Amino acid sequence: MSVVPQETGDERVDAIVAGLARLGELPVSEHVAVFDETFSGLEGVLAAVEEPVREGAPDGAVGRR
């Protein structure tokens, strides 16, 4: 089994990943629901991330190229 990092550096992601600790207490038949919940949570965090800073943009402006 893979080792999950204790901290990722993002509190939102850490809270979501911490939910995977419940797997040991649940029957295998309920694991898919936990994985789906975790995936949805991580997907939400990714969607909420601001657009990256454009290279060469003044004052760290964000946006599309």
N, C-alpha and C positions, 0 to 999 in steps of 0.2 A: 504494500500500500504506500502511496506517496505521502510525503511529509508536507503538511500545510504550514506555511510560515506563520509565526505568531503575530507579526505585524507587517503590514504592507506599506505603511506610510500614509495611508488615507483612512481616516476614521470611519467613513461610510463603508468602505470595502471591508475593513477589519470587522465591523459589526455584522456584516452579511456573512463573511467567511466563518465567523465564530458560531453561527447557527448550524454549521455542519457538525459541530460537536454533539448535537442531538442524535446523530445517526447511531451511535453506540447504544442508545437507550430504546431505539425503535425497532420494530420488526422489519425485516428486509422489504416486506410488501409496502411499507410506508416511505422507503428511501426515495423513490421517484418523486414524490410530492416535495420532499425537502430539496432535492436537486433542482426541481422546477422553480421552487421559491427562490433558491440561491441564484439561479441563472437569471430570473426576472429582475431580482434586486441588482445584480451586477450590470445587467443591460440598462437599467434605469440610471445607474451612476454614470455609465459611459455616455448615455444620451444627454445627461445634464452637464457634461464637461464642456466648457467654452471652447470655441474654435481656437486653434493654435495661433500664436503670434506669427504674422507674416514676416518672412525674411526681408530685411531692408525697409520695413515700414517704420515711419517716425514714431518715437515715443511708445514703442511696444503696441502699436495699433493691431487690432485683430481683424480678421475677415478672410474672405476667399481671395484667391489669386485671380 
